[in-house]
Amino acid sequence: MRFFEFDTLQEILATMRESKLRTFLTGFAVAWGIFMLIILLGSGNGLKNGISSNFNDRATNTVEMWGRMTTMPYKGFKSQRKIHFTNHEMEIIKAHHPQVDKVSGRIFKNPVVSYKDEYGNFSLEGVMPDYLKISNIKIEPGNGRFLNQIDMQQERKVIVLSQKIVDNLFKKEKPMGQWVKIDNISFQVVGIDTKTSNEEGGHCYIPLSTAQKIYNKADWIDNITLTVNGLYTKEANEEFGKDLKKTLSRVLIVDPDDEQAIGMWNQAADYVQTMKIFSTINLFVLFIGLCTLIAGIVGVGNIMVITVKERTREFGIKKALGATPGNILFSILLESVVITTTFGYIGLLFGVGLLELISKAISMGSGGGKEGSQSMSIFLDPSVDLSTAILATLILIFSGLIAGYIPARKAVRIKPIEAMRAD
C-alpha cells in the first residue's frame, strides 16, 4: 500500500460516516481542547498586554525622585527642613551611578495656555532632551521635533504640545511654527506629541533652563527622572534605590536613616515584579490548557481502542487477503491523525476567531483605539501569535499519532484466524 493512497482515505471516511456520533464526540473533545488552549493563552496575553500598556506613559525602567521634608536633625541642620534638588544633583547621579542611562530634571506648572481666542489650563513641564526617551514621547514625521541641547543652552522659548492641547487650541490651523502664550510669554511650537496617555490632561514641554529662568527657580528642580540599565530583578532595583538615596543624602546633608527626606518611585521594580507575576500566570494558564488538550487526546485514544475492537474481524479478513501489518497500522494511524487534525483545526479557527471578536469589541469600547484614549487598561489585544498556533497544531498531529499507535500496535498482532473468530 502506498502512503496516502486514495482508497485508504475513502475507507477512513467511510468508517467515520458509519460511526458519526462516535466520530463527532471524539472530534469535539479534540476541538474543545485546542479551543480552550487558544482562549486561555489569548486571555493571558490580553491581561498581560492590558496591564503592560499602563506602563507606556514612561519607559519601564524609570526611576523618579523628589525632595520632601527631613524628619531628623543632622550635622547642625534642624528637622523639618525642605529638600530642594538642583542641577548639581543630576551631575552627581550621572557621575556615581553607571547604571543610569537617560536623566532629566523637571519643573511642574499648571498655567493657562492660549492661542488667539482659544485657551485652557494644561500641565506644563520644563524638561531636558533626554525626557523624550524617558517618557516615551512620540513625535511622528511631519510633527516637528522634541527639545534639544541648543534649546537648553540658549534658553529658547520653544514648546512641544501634546495632541490633546493641539485639538483644543488649533481648531482649523496647523500648529507647527505658531506662537502660543503661557503667562503672557510667547512660545513657538516646534513639535507635537501624539503619544496615547492614560492621564486625562494635556501636556506641554519647554526647555528646563527656560523654565528655571522664567519662574525664578535659579538652578532648582522639582523632580529628577531617570532610566536605568542592567537591573532585571526586584532586589537589584531595590539595592540601586538605596545606593541612590545614600548618594543624594551625602550631597544634600541629610541623615542616611531619614526615610522621609527623599521621595522615590521605582517603576522598574514595579514592572519587574508585575512581569514575574505574569510569568507565573502564563505557566498556570498553559498548564490548564495543555491538560484540557490532553483530555481530548485521551478521548481519541479511547475511541481508537473501541474502533480497533469493533473492526477486529475486518482486520483479520484483510490479513487473510494479504494485507501486511504495515497496511493496517498505517490505516489506523491515519484515521487518528485525520480526526485530530481536522477537528483540532476547527477548534483553532473558532478560538482565534473568538479572540479577534473580543479584541474588536474592546477596541470599539475604548474609542476605536484612537490616539488620545485615556482609560486605564486591564485587558487589551487578547491574541495568540502564529508560532503558538502552529505549535498547537503540530502537537495535535503528534498526539493523534500517539493516541492511535497503542491500539494500532495491538491490531497488527492479531492472527487472521483469531480475528475472524472475534465477535
Contacts in CASP RR format, 6 or more apart in sequence:
PFRMAT RR
TARGET T0000
AUTHOR 0000-0000-0000
METHOD contacts of the structure
MODEL  1
MRFFEFDTLQEILATMRESKLRTFLTGFAVAWGIFMLIILLGSGNGLKNG
ISSNFNDRATNTVEMWGRMTTMPYKGFKSQRKIHFTNHEMEIIKAHHPQV
DKVSGRIFKNPVVSYKDEYGNFSLEGVMPDYLKISNIKIEPGNGRFLNQI
DMQQERKVIVLSQKIVDNLFKKEKPMGQWVKIDNISFQVVGIDTKTSNEE
GGHCYIPLSTAQKIYNKADWIDNITLTVNGLYTKEANEEFGKDLKKTLSR
VLIVDPDDEQAIGMWNQAADYVQTMKIFSTINLFVLFIGLCTLIAGIVGV
GNIMVITVKERTREFGIKKALGATPGNILFSILLESVVITTTFGYIGLLF
GVGLLELISKAISMGSGGGKEGSQSMSIFLDPSVDLSTAILATLILIFSG
LIAGYIPARKAVRIKPIEAMRAD
1 8 0 8 1.000
1 323 0 8 1.000
1 324 0 8 1.000
1 326 0 8 1.000
1 327 0 8 1.000
1 330 0 8 1.000
3 330 0 8 1.000
4 334 0 8 1.000
8 330 0 8 1.000
8 331 0 8 1.000
8 334 0 8 1.000
9 334 0 8 1.000
9 338 0 8 1.000
11 331 0 8 1.000
12 331 0 8 1.000
12 334 0 8 1.000
12 335 0 8 1.000
12 338 0 8 1.000
15 307 0 8 1.000
15 311 0 8 1.000
15 335 0 8 1.000
16 23 0 8 1.000
16 335 0 8 1.000
16 338 0 8 1.000
16 339 0 8 1.000
19 307 0 8 1.000
22 303 0 8 1.000
22 306 0 8 1.000
22 307 0 8 1.000
23 339 0 8 1.000
25 303 0 8 1.000
26 299 0 8 1.000
26 300 0 8 1.000
26 303 0 8 1.000
26 339 0 8 1.000
26 343 0 8 1.000
27 300 0 8 1.000
27 339 0 8 1.000
27 340 0 8 1.000
27 342 0 8 1.000
27 343 0 8 1.000
27 344 0 8 1.000
28 343 0 8 1.000
29 295 0 8 1.000
29 296 0 8 1.000
29 299 0 8 1.000
29 300 0 8 1.000
30 296 0 8 1.000
30 297 0 8 1.000
30 300 0 8 1.000
30 339 0 8 1.000
30 340 0 8 1.000
30 343 0 8 1.000
30 344 0 8 1.000
30 347 0 8 1.000
30 396 0 8 1.000
31 343 0 8 1.000
31 344 0 8 1.000
31 346 0 8 1.000
31 347 0 8 1.000
31 350 0 8 1.000
32 292 0 8 1.000
32 296 0 8 1.000
32 347 0 8 1.000
33 289 0 8 1.000
33 292 0 8 1.000
33 293 0 8 1.000
33 295 0 8 1.000
33 296 0 8 1.000
33 344 0 8 1.000
33 347 0 8 1.000
34 293 0 8 1.000
34 344 0 8 1.000
34 347 0 8 1.000
34 348 0 8 1.000
34 351 0 8 1.000
34 392 0 8 1.000
34 396 0 8 1.000
35 347 0 8 1.000
35 348 0 8 1.000
35 350 0 8 1.000
35 351 0 8 1.000
36 289 0 8 1.000
36 292 0 8 1.000
36 293 0 8 1.000
37 289 0 8 1.000
37 290 0 8 1.000
37 292 0 8 1.000
37 293 0 8 1.000
37 392 0 8 1.000
38 347 0 8 1.000
38 348 0 8 1.000
38 351 0 8 1.000
38 352 0 8 1.000
38 355 0 8 1.000
38 384 0 8 1.000
38 389 0 8 1.000
38 392 0 8 1.000
39 351 0 8 1.000
39 354 0 8 1.000
39 355 0 8 1.000
40 285 0 8 1.000
40 286 0 8 1.000
40 288 0 8 1.000
40 289 0 8 1.000
40 292 0 8 1.000
41 285 0 8 1.000
41 286 0 8 1.000
41 289 0 8 1.000
41 384 0 8 1.000
41 388 0 8 1.000
42 355 0 8 1.000
42 382 0 8 1.000
42 383 0 8 1.000
42 384 0 8 1.000
43 285 0 8 1.000
43 382 0 8 1.000
44 278 0 8 1.000
44 281 0 8 1.000
44 282 0 8 1.000
44 285 0 8 1.000
44 382 0 8 1.000
45 381 0 8 1.000
45 382 0 8 1.000
45 383 0 8 1.000
45 384 0 8 1.000
46 379 0 8 1.000
46 380 0 8 1.000
46 381 0 8 1.000
46 382 0 8 1.000
46 383 0 8 1.000
47 278 0 8 1.000
47 281 0 8 1.000
47 378 0 8 1.000
47 379 0 8 1.000
47 382 0 8 1.000
48 278 0 8 1.000
48 281 0 8 1.000
48 282 0 8 1.000
49 377 0 8 1.000
49 379 0 8 1.000
49 380 0 8 1.000
49 381 0 8 1.000
49 382 0 8 1.000
50 377 0 8 1.000
50 378 0 8 1.000
50 379 0 8 1.000
50 380 0 8 1.000
50 381 0 8 1.000
51 274 0 8 1.000
51 278 0 8 1.000
51 377 0 8 1.000
51 378 0 8 1.000
52 274 0 8 1.000
53 377 0 8 1.000
53 380 0 8 1.000
54 198 0 8 1.000
54 376 0 8 1.000
54 377 0 8 1.000
55 267 0 8 1.000
55 271 0 8 1.000
55 274 0 8 1.000
56 136 0 8 1.000
56 195 0 8 1.000
56 196 0 8 1.000
56 198 0 8 1.000
57 135 0 8 1.000
57 136 0 8 1.000
57 195 0 8 1.000
57 197 0 8 1.000
57 198 0 8 1.000
57 199 0 8 1.000
58 134 0 8 1.000
58 135 0 8 1.000
58 136 0 8 1.000
58 267 0 8 1.000
59 102 0 8 1.000
59 133 0 8 1.000
59 134 0 8 1.000
59 135 0 8 1.000
59 136 0 8 1.000
59 227 0 8 1.000
59 267 0 8 1.000
60 267 0 8 1.000
60 268 0 8 1.000
60 271 0 8 1.000
61 101 0 8 1.000
61 227 0 8 1.000
61 228 0 8 1.000
61 229 0 8 1.000
61 231 0 8 1.000
61 267 0 8 1.000
61 268 0 8 1.000
61 271 0 8 1.000
62 134 0 8 1.000
62 225 0 8 1.000
62 226 0 8 1.000
62 227 0 8 1.000
62 267 0 8 1.000
62 268 0 8 1.000
63 225 0 8 1.000
63 226 0 8 1.000
63 227 0 8 1.000
63 228 0 8 1.000
63 240 0 8 1.000
63 241 0 8 1.000
63 244 0 8 1.000
63 264 0 8 1.000
63 265 0 8 1.000
63 266 0 8 1.000
63 267 0 8 1.000
63 268 0 8 1.000
64 223 0 8 1.000
64 224 0 8 1.000
64 225 0 8 1.000
64 264 0 8 1.000
64 265 0 8 1.000
64 267 0 8 1.000
65 85 0 8 1.000
65 223 0 8 1.000
65 224 0 8 1.000
65 225 0 8 1.000
65 244 0 8 1.000
65 248 0 8 1.000
65 262 0 8 1.000
65 263 0 8 1.000
65 264 0 8 1.000
66 85 0 8 1.000
66 222 0 8 1.000
66 223 0 8 1.000
66 224 0 8 1.000
66 262 0 8 1.000
66 263 0 8 1.000
67 82 0 8 1.000
67 83 0 8 1.000
67 84 0 8 1.000
67 85 0 8 1.000
67 261 0 8 1.000
67 262 0 8 1.000
67 263 0 8 1.000
68 82 0 8 1.000
68 83 0 8 1.000
68 260 0 8 1.000
68 261 0 8 1.000
68 262 0 8 1.000
68 263 0 8 1.000
69 79 0 8 1.000
69 80 0 8 1.000
69 81 0 8 1.000
69 82 0 8 1.000
69 83 0 8 1.000
69 260 0 8 1.000
69 261 0 8 1.000
70 77 0 8 1.000
70 79 0 8 1.000
70 80 0 8 1.000
70 81 0 8 1.000
70 83 0 8 1.000
70 254 0 8 1.000
70 255 0 8 1.000
70 258 0 8 1.000
70 260 0 8 1.000
70 261 0 8 1.000
71 79 0 8 1.000
71 80 0 8 1.000
71 258 0 8 1.000
71 259 0 8 1.000
71 260 0 8 1.000
71 261 0 8 1.000
72 79 0 8 1.000
72 255 0 8 1.000
72 257 0 8 1.000
72 258 0 8 1.000
72 261 0 8 1.000
73 79 0 8 1.000
73 255 0 8 1.000
74 253 0 8 1.000
74 254 0 8 1.000
74 255 0 8 1.000
74 258 0 8 1.000
75 253 0 8 1.000
77 253 0 8 1.000
83 252 0 8 1.000
83 254 0 8 1.000
83 261 0 8 1.000
83 262 0 8 1.000
84 220 0 8 1.000
85 105 0 8 1.000
85 220 0 8 1.000
85 221 0 8 1.000
85 222 0 8 1.000
85 223 0 8 1.000
85 224 0 8 1.000
86 218 0 8 1.000
86 219 0 8 1.000
86 220 0 8 1.000
86 221 0 8 1.000
87 105 0 8 1.000
87 219 0 8 1.000
87 221 0 8 1.000
88 219 0 8 1.000
88 251 0 8 1.000
89 224 0 8 1.000
89 248 0 8 1.000
89 251 0 8 1.000
89 252 0 8 1.000
90 103 0 8 1.000
90 105 0 8 1.000
90 221 0 8 1.000
90 224 0 8 1.000
92 247 0 8 1.000
92 248 0 8 1.000
92 251 0 8 1.000
93 100 0 8 1.000
93 103 0 8 1.000
93 224 0 8 1.000
93 226 0 8 1.000
93 244 0 8 1.000
93 247 0 8 1.000
93 248 0 8 1.000
94 100 0 8 1.000
94 103 0 8 1.000
96 247 0 8 1.000
97 240 0 8 1.000
97 243 0 8 1.000
97 244 0 8 1.000
97 247 0 8 1.000
99 228 0 8 1.000
99 229 0 8 1.000
99 230 0 8 1.000
99 231 0 8 1.000
99 240 0 8 1.000
100 226 0 8 1.000
100 227 0 8 1.000
100 228 0 8 1.000
101 226 0 8 1.000
101 227 0 8 1.000
101 228 0 8 1.000
101 229 0 8 1.000
102 130 0 8 1.000
102 131 0 8 1.000
102 133 0 8 1.000
102 134 0 8 1.000
102 226 0 8 1.000
102 227 0 8 1.000
103 128 0 8 1.000
103 130 0 8 1.000
103 224 0 8 1.000
103 225 0 8 1.000
103 226 0 8 1.000
103 227 0 8 1.000
104 127 0 8 1.000
104 128 0 8 1.000
104 129 0 8 1.000
104 130 0 8 1.000
104 131 0 8 1.000
104 134 0 8 1.000
104 208 0 8 1.000
104 224 0 8 1.000
104 225 0 8 1.000
104 226 0 8 1.000
105 126 0 8 1.000
105 127 0 8 1.000
105 128 0 8 1.000
105 131 0 8 1.000
105 208 0 8 1.000
105 221 0 8 1.000
105 223 0 8 1.000
105 224 0 8 1.000
105 225 0 8 1.000
106 125 0 8 1.000
106 126 0 8 1.000
106 127 0 8 1.000
106 131 0 8 1.000
106 208 0 8 1.000
106 221 0 8 1.000
106 222 0 8 1.000
106 223 0 8 1.000
106 224 0 8 1.000
106 225 0 8 1.000
107 125 0 8 1.000
107 126 0 8 1.000
107 208 0 8 1.000
107 211 0 8 1.000
107 212 0 8 1.000
107 215 0 8 1.000
107 217 0 8 1.000
107 220 0 8 1.000
107 221 0 8 1.000
107 222 0 8 1.000
107 223 0 8 1.000
108 123 0 8 1.000
108 124 0 8 1.000
108 125 0 8 1.000
108 126 0 8 1.000
108 222 0 8 1.000
108 223 0 8 1.000
109 123 0 8 1.000
109 124 0 8 1.000
109 125 0 8 1.000
109 211 0 8 1.000
109 215 0 8 1.000
110 121 0 8 1.000
110 122 0 8 1.000
110 123 0 8 1.000
110 124 0 8 1.000
111 121 0 8 1.000
111 122 0 8 1.000
111 124 0 8 1.000
111 182 0 8 1.000
111 183 0 8 1.000
112 119 0 8 1.000
112 120 0 8 1.000
112 121 0 8 1.000
112 182 0 8 1.000
112 183 0 8 1.000
113 119 0 8 1.000
113 120 0 8 1.000
113 121 0 8 1.000
113 122 0 8 1.000
113 124 0 8 1.000
113 165 0 8 1.000
113 169 0 8 1.000
113 180 0 8 1.000
113 181 0 8 1.000
113 182 0 8 1.000
113 204 0 8 1.000
114 120 0 8 1.000
114 169 0 8 1.000
114 180 0 8 1.000
114 181 0 8 1.000
114 182 0 8 1.000
115 169 0 8 1.000
115 170 0 8 1.000
115 175 0 8 1.000
115 178 0 8 1.000
115 179 0 8 1.000
115 180 0 8 1.000
115 181 0 8 1.000
118 168 0 8 1.000
118 169 0 8 1.000
118 170 0 8 1.000
118 171 0 8 1.000
119 169 0 8 1.000
120 168 0 8 1.000
120 169 0 8 1.000
122 165 0 8 1.000
122 201 0 8 1.000
122 202 0 8 1.000
122 203 0 8 1.000
122 204 0 8 1.000
123 201 0 8 1.000
123 202 0 8 1.000
123 203 0 8 1.000
123 204 0 8 1.000
124 182 0 8 1.000
124 203 0 8 1.000
124 204 0 8 1.000
124 205 0 8 1.000
124 206 0 8 1.000
124 211 0 8 1.000
125 131 0 8 1.000
125 203 0 8 1.000
125 204 0 8 1.000
125 205 0 8 1.000
125 206 0 8 1.000
125 211 0 8 1.000
126 205 0 8 1.000
126 206 0 8 1.000
126 207 0 8 1.000
126 208 0 8 1.000
126 210 0 8 1.000
126 211 0 8 1.000
127 147 0 8 1.000
127 205 0 8 1.000
127 206 0 8 1.000
127 207 0 8 1.000
127 208 0 8 1.000
128 147 0 8 1.000
128 152 0 8 1.000
128 207 0 8 1.000
128 208 0 8 1.000
129 146 0 8 1.000
129 147 0 8 1.000
129 148 0 8 1.000
129 149 0 8 1.000
129 151 0 8 1.000
129 152 0 8 1.000
131 137 0 8 1.000
131 146 0 8 1.000
131 147 0 8 1.000
131 205 0 8 1.000
131 225 0 8 1.000
132 139 0 8 1.000
132 146 0 8 1.000
132 147 0 8 1.000
133 227 0 8 1.000
134 225 0 8 1.000
134 226 0 8 1.000
134 227 0 8 1.000
135 195 0 8 1.000
135 225 0 8 1.000
136 195 0 8 1.000
137 146 0 8 1.000
137 160 0 8 1.000
137 193 0 8 1.000
137 195 0 8 1.000
137 205 0 8 1.000
138 193 0 8 1.000
138 194 0 8 1.000
138 195 0 8 1.000
139 145 0 8 1.000
139 146 0 8 1.000
139 160 0 8 1.000
139 191 0 8 1.000
139 192 0 8 1.000
139 193 0 8 1.000
139 194 0 8 1.000
140 194 0 8 1.000
142 176 0 8 1.000
143 176 0 8 1.000
143 191 0 8 1.000
143 192 0 8 1.000
143 194 0 8 1.000
144 176 0 8 1.000
144 190 0 8 1.000
144 191 0 8 1.000
144 192 0 8 1.000
145 190 0 8 1.000
145 191 0 8 1.000
146 160 0 8 1.000
146 191 0 8 1.000
146 205 0 8 1.000
147 158 0 8 1.000
147 160 0 8 1.000
147 190 0 8 1.000
147 205 0 8 1.000
147 206 0 8 1.000
147 207 0 8 1.000
150 156 0 8 1.000
151 158 0 8 1.000
151 207 0 8 1.000
151 210 0 8 1.000
152 207 0 8 1.000
152 208 0 8 1.000
152 209 0 8 1.000
153 209 0 8 1.000
155 207 0 8 1.000
155 209 0 8 1.000
155 210 0 8 1.000
155 213 0 8 1.000
156 207 0 8 1.000
156 210 0 8 1.000
157 185 0 8 1.000
157 186 0 8 1.000
157 187 0 8 1.000
157 188 0 8 1.000
157 206 0 8 1.000
157 210 0 8 1.000
158 187 0 8 1.000
158 188 0 8 1.000
158 189 0 8 1.000
158 190 0 8 1.000
158 206 0 8 1.000
158 207 0 8 1.000
158 210 0 8 1.000
159 180 0 8 1.000
159 182 0 8 1.000
159 187 0 8 1.000
159 188 0 8 1.000
159 189 0 8 1.000
159 190 0 8 1.000
159 191 0 8 1.000
159 204 0 8 1.000
159 205 0 8 1.000
159 206 0 8 1.000
160 189 0 8 1.000
160 190 0 8 1.000
160 191 0 8 1.000
160 192 0 8 1.000
160 193 0 8 1.000
160 204 0 8 1.000
160 205 0 8 1.000
160 206 0 8 1.000
161 169 0 8 1.000
161 175 0 8 1.000
161 180 0 8 1.000
161 189 0 8 1.000
161 191 0 8 1.000
161 192 0 8 1.000
161 193 0 8 1.000
161 204 0 8 1.000
162 192 0 8 1.000
162 193 0 8 1.000
162 194 0 8 1.000
162 195 0 8 1.000
162 197 0 8 1.000
162 202 0 8 1.000
162 203 0 8 1.000
162 204 0 8 1.000
163 192 0 8 1.000
163 193 0 8 1.000
163 194 0 8 1.000
163 195 0 8 1.000
163 371 0 8 1.000
163 372 0 8 1.000
164 201 0 8 1.000
164 202 0 8 1.000
164 372 0 8 1.000
165 202 0 8 1.000
165 203 0 8 1.000
165 204 0 8 1.000
166 175 0 8 1.000
166 192 0 8 1.000
169 175 0 8 1.000
169 180 0 8 1.000
170 178 0 8 1.000
175 189 0 8 1.000
175 191 0 8 1.000
175 192 0 8 1.000
176 189 0 8 1.000
176 190 0 8 1.000
176 191 0 8 1.000
176 192 0 8 1.000
177 188 0 8 1.000
177 189 0 8 1.000
177 190 0 8 1.000
178 188 0 8 1.000
178 189 0 8 1.000
179 186 0 8 1.000
179 187 0 8 1.000
179 188 0 8 1.000
179 189 0 8 1.000
180 186 0 8 1.000
180 187 0 8 1.000
180 189 0 8 1.000
181 187 0 8 1.000
182 204 0 8 1.000
182 206 0 8 1.000
183 214 0 8 1.000
185 214 0 8 1.000
187 206 0 8 1.000
193 203 0 8 1.000
193 205 0 8 1.000
194 371 0 8 1.000
195 371 0 8 1.000
196 371 0 8 1.000
196 372 0 8 1.000
196 373 0 8 1.000
196 374 0 8 1.000
197 203 0 8 1.000
197 372 0 8 1.000
197 374 0 8 1.000
198 374 0 8 1.000
198 375 0 8 1.000
198 376 0 8 1.000
198 377 0 8 1.000
199 374 0 8 1.000
200 374 0 8 1.000
201 374 0 8 1.000
208 221 0 8 1.000
211 217 0 8 1.000
212 218 0 8 1.000
212 219 0 8 1.000
212 220 0 8 1.000
212 221 0 8 1.000
228 237 0 8 1.000
228 240 0 8 1.000
228 268 0 8 1.000
230 236 0 8 1.000
231 237 0 8 1.000
231 240 0 8 1.000
231 268 0 8 1.000
231 272 0 8 1.000
232 272 0 8 1.000
233 272 0 8 1.000
234 269 0 8 1.000
234 272 0 8 1.000
234 273 0 8 1.000
234 276 0 8 1.000
237 266 0 8 1.000
237 268 0 8 1.000
237 269 0 8 1.000
237 272 0 8 1.000
238 266 0 8 1.000
238 269 0 8 1.000
240 266 0 8 1.000
241 264 0 8 1.000
241 266 0 8 1.000
244 264 0 8 1.000
245 256 0 8 1.000
245 262 0 8 1.000
245 264 0 8 1.000
246 256 0 8 1.000
248 254 0 8 1.000
248 262 0 8 1.000
249 255 0 8 1.000
249 256 0 8 1.000
249 258 0 8 1.000
249 261 0 8 1.000
249 262 0 8 1.000
250 256 0 8 1.000
252 261 0 8 1.000
252 262 0 8 1.000
254 261 0 8 1.000
254 262 0 8 1.000
255 261 0 8 1.000
293 392 0 8 1.000
293 395 0 8 1.000
293 396 0 8 1.000
293 399 0 8 1.000
294 399 0 8 1.000
297 340 0 8 1.000
297 396 0 8 1.000
297 399 0 8 1.000
297 400 0 8 1.000
297 402 0 8 1.000
297 403 0 8 1.000
298 403 0 8 1.000
299 403 0 8 1.000
300 336 0 8 1.000
300 339 0 8 1.000
300 340 0 8 1.000
300 399 0 8 1.000
300 400 0 8 1.000
300 403 0 8 1.000
300 404 0 8 1.000
301 336 0 8 1.000
301 403 0 8 1.000
301 404 0 8 1.000
301 406 0 8 1.000
301 407 0 8 1.000
304 332 0 8 1.000
304 335 0 8 1.000
304 336 0 8 1.000
304 403 0 8 1.000
304 404 0 8 1.000
304 406 0 8 1.000
304 407 0 8 1.000
304 408 0 8 1.000
305 406 0 8 1.000
305 407 0 8 1.000
307 332 0 8 1.000
307 335 0 8 1.000
307 407 0 8 1.000
308 315 0 8 1.000
308 332 0 8 1.000
308 407 0 8 1.000
308 408 0 8 1.000
308 410 0 8 1.000
308 411 0 8 1.000
311 411 0 8 1.000
312 411 0 8 1.000
312 414 0 8 1.000
312 419 0 8 1.000
312 422 0 8 1.000
313 419 0 8 1.000
313 420 0 8 1.000
313 422 0 8 1.000
315 323 0 8 1.000
315 328 0 8 1.000
315 411 0 8 1.000
315 414 0 8 1.000
315 419 0 8 1.000
316 414 0 8 1.000
316 415 0 8 1.000
316 416 0 8 1.000
316 419 0 8 1.000
316 420 0 8 1.000
317 416 0 8 1.000
317 419 0 8 1.000
317 420 0 8 1.000
318 327 0 8 1.000
318 328 0 8 1.000
319 325 0 8 1.000
319 328 0 8 1.000
319 414 0 8 1.000
319 415 0 8 1.000
319 416 0 8 1.000
319 419 0 8 1.000
320 416 0 8 1.000
320 420 0 8 1.000
325 412 0 8 1.000
325 413 0 8 1.000
326 412 0 8 1.000
328 408 0 8 1.000
328 411 0 8 1.000
328 412 0 8 1.000
329 408 0 8 1.000
329 409 0 8 1.000
329 411 0 8 1.000
329 412 0 8 1.000
332 404 0 8 1.000
332 407 0 8 1.000
332 408 0 8 1.000
332 411 0 8 1.000
333 401 0 8 1.000
333 404 0 8 1.000
333 405 0 8 1.000
333 408 0 8 1.000
336 400 0 8 1.000
336 401 0 8 1.000
336 403 0 8 1.000
336 404 0 8 1.000
336 408 0 8 1.000
337 397 0 8 1.000
337 400 0 8 1.000
337 401 0 8 1.000
339 400 0 8 1.000
340 396 0 8 1.000
340 397 0 8 1.000
340 399 0 8 1.000
340 400 0 8 1.000
340 403 0 8 1.000
341 393 0 8 1.000
341 396 0 8 1.000
341 397 0 8 1.000
344 393 0 8 1.000
344 396 0 8 1.000
345 393 0 8 1.000
348 389 0 8 1.000
348 392 0 8 1.000
348 393 0 8 1.000
352 384 0 8 1.000
352 389 0 8 1.000
355 382 0 8 1.000
355 383 0 8 1.000
355 384 0 8 1.000
356 383 0 8 1.000
358 382 0 8 1.000
359 381 0 8 1.000
359 382 0 8 1.000
359 383 0 8 1.000
362 379 0 8 1.000
362 380 0 8 1.000
362 381 0 8 1.000
362 382 0 8 1.000
363 369 0 8 1.000
366 373 0 8 1.000
366 375 0 8 1.000
366 377 0 8 1.000
367 373 0 8 1.000
END
